[in-house]
Amino acid sequence: MKNRFSVIKEHFEREAAVFDKNFARFAPRYAEVIEALVSSLPFPKGRRISVADLGCGTGNITKALLKKYPRAHVTCIDLSGQMISLAKAKLKGCKNIEFHVADLREFKFGRYDAVISSLVMHHFEKGDKKAFYRKIYDCLKKGGVFYNADITLASNRYLQLMYMEKWLEFLRKGCSPAEIKRMLNNHKREDRPASLMKEMQTLAKAGFKDIDVIYKWYYFSVYGGVK
Ligand SMILES: C[S@@+](CC[C@H](N)C(=O)[O-])C[C@H]1O[C@@H](n2cnc3c(N)ncnc32)[C@H](O)[C@@H]1O
């Protein structure tokens, strides 16, 4: 059987070209999520900060970040070479951007004011999260921040079923039944979301303070903390 990250890599290599066209139909309130991530960075607008965008995909988060921080140095990392190629094209002409095709679990981080990530961490096994959040903590400068947008499970079965129903209502507005079926199959095969409460605890165990939930829409949350 194929290892789950090989399946994830193949998925994003295959679908990179249609990612931007599709993603706002698949991920509810994607624009608001990006806005929440970028707004959470506590540094004055325009400051030259160093940022890592984990699982940068086609570069949507970095593109939004550069509007607030045009002088930022951004390290964009993604497992998929196709996603990185599209990110390079989208961010062409932007200075101080590094691109890496790499698995985050093995990537040697630099030193950052902020680490941001959108809809990536749910690929990680729950048991690997604490060590990975500690790795993020260690690469941050003092006062640095980690903010993560992700799928997060509810705290009980009733709420989880309701979250799924809300997501399905959203999907039905923009996707065909075949697309929804394919997406839910991918979700089951590739994703391992943790509950939001568990994520808060894992961040605390990794050393973060001022842990907070900045944005939430049922199954989707933006949260993080400060070093
Ligand atoms: C749903 S996309 C999100 C892309 C982007 N962050 C955004 O919000 O537009 C998830 C991305 O995470 C990347 N990814 C998943 N697991 C990864 C890993 N272990 N290391 C690096 N990238 C990973 C995938 O290749 C894919 O581009």
Ligand as a Chemical Component Dictionary entry (heavy atoms), coordinates in Angstrom:
data_LIG
# 
_chem_comp.id                   LIG 
_chem_comp.type                 NON-POLYMER 
_chem_comp.pdbx_formal_charge   0 
_chem_comp.three_letter_code    LIG 
# 
loop_
_chem_comp_atom.comp_id 
_chem_comp_atom.atom_id 
_chem_comp_atom.alt_atom_id 
_chem_comp_atom.type_symbol 
_chem_comp_atom.charge 
_chem_comp_atom.model_Cartn_x 
_chem_comp_atom.model_Cartn_y 
_chem_comp_atom.model_Cartn_z 
_chem_comp_atom.pdbx_ordinal 
LIG C1  C1  C 0  -5.116 22.258 0.403  1  
LIG S1  S1  S 1  -3.562 22.745 -0.229 2  
LIG C2  C2  C 0  -3.405 24.368 0.490  3  
LIG C3  C3  C 0  -2.432 25.259 -0.256 4  
LIG C4  C4  C 0  -2.249 26.675 0.310  5  
LIG N1  N1  N 0  -1.727 26.639 1.657  6  
LIG C5  C5  C 0  -3.544 27.435 0.281  7  
LIG O1  O1  O 0  -4.205 27.569 1.321  8  
LIG O2  O2  O -1 -3.923 27.895 -0.802 9  
LIG C6  C6  C 0  -2.456 21.773 0.745  10 
LIG C7  C7  C 0  -0.996 21.878 0.315  11 
LIG O3  O3  O 0  -0.174 21.267 1.309  12 
LIG C8  C8  C 0  0.890  20.589 0.669  13 
LIG N2  N2  N 0  1.404  19.583 1.610  14 
LIG C9  C9  C 0  0.727  18.572 2.196  15 
LIG N3  N3  N 0  1.538  17.869 3.006  16 
LIG C10 C10 C 0  2.768  18.447 2.941  17 
LIG C11 C11 C 0  4.050  18.166 3.529  18 
LIG N4  N4  N 0  4.212  17.147 4.365  19 
LIG N5  N5  N 0  5.083  18.958 3.212  20 
LIG C12 C12 C 0  4.923  20.006 2.362  21 
LIG N6  N6  N 0  3.737  20.331 1.775  22 
LIG C13 C13 C 0  2.681  19.551 2.054  23 
LIG C14 C14 C 0  0.236  20.019 -0.581 24 
LIG O4  O4  O 0  1.175  19.668 -1.564 25 
LIG C15 C15 C 0  -0.676 21.170 -1.004 26 
LIG O5  O5  O 0  -0.064 22.062 -1.888 27 
# 
loop_
_chem_comp_bond.comp_id 
_chem_comp_bond.atom_id_1 
_chem_comp_bond.atom_id_2 
_chem_comp_bond.value_order 
_chem_comp_bond.pdbx_ordinal 
LIG C1  S1  SING 1  
LIG S1  C2  SING 2  
LIG S1  C6  SING 3  
LIG C2  C3  SING 4  
LIG C3  C4  SING 5  
LIG C4  N1  SING 6  
LIG C4  C5  SING 7  
LIG C5  O1  DOUB 8  
LIG C5  O2  SING 9  
LIG C6  C7  SING 10 
LIG C7  O3  SING 11 
LIG C7  C15 SING 12 
LIG O3  C8  SING 13 
LIG C8  N2  SING 14 
LIG C8  C14 SING 15 
LIG N2  C9  SING 16 
LIG N2  C13 SING 17 
LIG C9  N3  DOUB 18 
LIG N3  C10 SING 19 
LIG C10 C11 SING 20 
LIG C10 C13 DOUB 21 
LIG C11 N4  SING 22 
LIG C11 N5  DOUB 23 
LIG N5  C12 SING 24 
LIG C12 N6  DOUB 25 
LIG N6  C13 SING 26 
LIG C14 O4  SING 27 
LIG C14 C15 SING 28 
LIG C15 O5  SING 29 
# 
